[in-house]
């Protein structure tokens, strides 16, 4: 048996690096600035370790980005550690040999862990936008010569010693015609603001262009010590708000509050998560959480790292322990990511619990803006549910807040259904369901407001976990049917009269009025003659199942029930009416008033109007 090694030639690997390794051309600048940052951080590390006697060497360390429009080139210049000829041969000529990785292994310290590079491929992203790339470099080791290296995007290169230069490295990209957009000052500024806004080394940008006088001036790009790298003790509320607007310049409002993340074992992670003001919708957020590695922007797609429900937040997460693919463009699947996700979830829950215990009034004031995030988390993450159930708050129609146990205690003796369960009456719209709410309040019942798009899913989970409670929307039946009523109303109608009134109503409904059933109930004479409801179970099915919801809404009317109050005076009037025409008109007038109260107008004045009209019919 003959054993051989698979051979990979430069001719084959070079096109792959240029065209397929990096999914987005624009990351070339991130990679080059990251390399320059590493060169400066390596120099600082050597000084900190006492490997260099010249301490002043670290003064005024920075990275300069220069656009030379005349020569169609971009220059990335640093005054970091530089390279010798041997190092150029090792780290540039040999693809995928990372100098940063080797340096970390050699000088294993806390400061060296901030070095960015790992794979040794970033430099070659230059060839995605450049026909030719040149390197001028001088090692910090003064006895070594300066080196020039040049490559035209093929495996062939030129390398030679040149006249002595200042310490550091200059990379020159001669931009190809397809990528000339990167010679525009605004485009490079945009990329630097996106990828390099918080890099730990000063970065400047200037443009050498006679036609762009305003851009020739060198400007600083980045904040080298952002808020998430600082100790929370050092920061005031105004510092967090300022940093929020630095992250999201288009956001006009301040965040409600924030969670500062800081852990160094069993993984290293820092960051700040901001709770923005939320309305009652779950939309895809334009401003998302940003993932950084050692202050280098990576992505705002944090699937797996941040639970789905926290993707509604904003802020920054910075961790060298989140595994990325070779091009640092997206995350890799890794068990350690789950631990990071659990930590973030726990920290958010702990923050919410602290706010509730420390200043409940302030927590309640913020509740409407954070409720949907908490509900989303409690539905999707059982651990989050367990931590939040003690401070999840329900608001009644008068904006008085209760925890689950507080509300159970308040209503347990009065709001019981026929099965002995505690009834949580609720409304999803205070205006639309005003009449139903009023009838409940008149009986001294408590009515909650549950109006988020997740409410139905949330109450389903609560009913599953707490067998002694049930949630019922206020308009799903007559209030005396929703809650056990010791007062039993007896009908004044005979069985024959009941059959007659049911037939009269069925016969005289307009063609477009379809009801799933017509039910006769013995209610109080003070209750309305007709009541239109949609049963709780059917409405839940509609709200939870989007496919069935679409089907239901095509002919929604037939899913409603029409309840006839056998004890109302108008029902007796219908039975006594001899004229079929007058009986039909009377039934349709009552139905129309009932529909009016349900669908067209809202609130207290409508309730008064309908009551008056019904009295007129009597």
Phi, psi and omega in degrees: 000130182262125180256133178221166176256142174291134183255131175246117183264155177302326180299328181274321187280332185296314177298328179295315179298317185288324190253329191241338185293319181253124185285342185225123183305322190297344182288353179305321183290320176302316184292318181291319178292326176297317177297319179294322177298315178302318182298323179284319180294326176298318180297316178299319180299317180297322178293315180298328180275358180077019180280345178236135182276334182277092182292329182295352182298335184270002177290138175057041175284132181198170177241131180247131174250123182236129174259122179249093185293325182300316182263007178054051185223155174240131182247129174244112191237128175232160175244048181269217191287335181070180180224147170273174177301317181296323180289324175298315179299324186279317189261340179256312184287333178258108184293140176069037172241099189279121176292327179295316180299316180294320181297316180300317180296323183285318182242072185284098179220171178299318183291325181291341180291347178278353180292140196271310191293150179220325191258342179075023182246346187304320182303323185285350173295342178304325186285356174289334183237357186239140173283329182214143177232134177240148177234130170242124185215144177227123180291153174295341176283106192296338183284348183268152182281160171282149186235140173247136179224140181216142180212140182259021177090010173245173178294353180272140179216165176240135176219133181203160175282144180228177179301145185305134177241172172291156181303142176122190185226138172239125177249130183243123179252120175268104193290134178283166186296328181289342186243023186294348175301333182282000173269356179277132182303313183296325180291316178293321178299318179299316180293319179296320179293330180282309189264334191239016187298333183232025178295151190280005179234141180302135179233133177238157178227137173212165182227128178265090184210120182297335183271353182237069185298321183295331184269355180288339180287137181283127180238150176278142187258321200236160172260108188283346182224073184291167188301325184291344178273353184266162175287130180306332180297331182280347189257139173258171179302320181295328178293318178294317180296319179297320179293322177302315181285336173291321177291317186233082186299337183273354179279124182270327183272152174282154175292157178290313177194184187209163176235119180268121182261135179199107179215142179237003176206134007276001174220165181258124180205134172229164178162174176222128175250129182254136172267110177276168172291131183241142169267188185274044177224152173251095180253158172292124185281132175290316179265109186251176175289137180259136175259129176239154167235114182052045176072012175257125181294133180248303186194166170245015173259098186252033179302126181098322180280315179249128178304153184306319185292335178273355176292349175282350179276178175231167177137205187223139167234130181233118180208131174281354185264000177274116186289132179244164174286177187301323183273004180058032182263333180205170187277151172259151175289130183201138181302330183295335180296324179298320178295322177295317179298318179296319179298314181297317179299315181296318181296321179294315179297319179297320179296315180296318179296321178296317180298318181297316182285325187279323181207082186297323181299315179295321177300316180294326177295329181270350193302317183300331182273348181240351186304316185295327177290316180296315179299315179303315180293319182291330177288320189265338184232112183296323179297321178292319177303313183299326181280331188264343187298333181286340180238002172297130186242139173259141176251134175272182185295342178261014180058041168259133189258144179222144164281172180303311183291325178296319181289319177303315182296323184289324189249000189300334183268345185244325186254081181236138177267183185294341178268001179085009179272149176287129185264122173263093176290138179214158175238143176262348179206109187298324182285310183296327185254027185303313184300317180293319179298316182300317180298324178290317180294327179296336178263011178066029175273156175265134179237126179269158171255115175237096190237012179275157180294347180259000187304316185295322178291323182293316182289332175298318180292319179298318180294328178291322184274332182242099187287349184266005181232159171213148179254133180223126178287144192299335183257019183272352176185175174295144186302327180286345176269333180284325181237134182302129181242121183293336178279118182256121179275137178254141182284144176270359183262150173279169179297323179294320178295324178296318179295321180295314182294324178295318179293319179300315182295314180299318184291327189256010173287142176293157187299327183275003180259101180248129177235145179296329178197159172243118184246136175262124180231144182271084181264181178289151178294342179275348177282163181298154179291321178238150176221130179252124182225160168242122186304147184305314186294322182288319179296321178297318179299319180295318184284332184269339185242105186295326179294313180291329178300317179297319179294317182296318185291343177293329180215059191295328186303324185289353179267354177275151174256142174255118180258128179255124179276105186294345184261001180281146183297329180291332178293319176297322180295322178298317181294325184279343184292126182273329182278123179297323181295315179293322179297317179298315180297321180296314179298316182291327176296317180294316178300314182297320177296323179293317178294322178300315181292335184272323194242330194261316182242169187228147163092192190296318185294324176296317180303318179293318181299312182296317180301319180295317181295321178296321178295322179297323179292331179291000000 
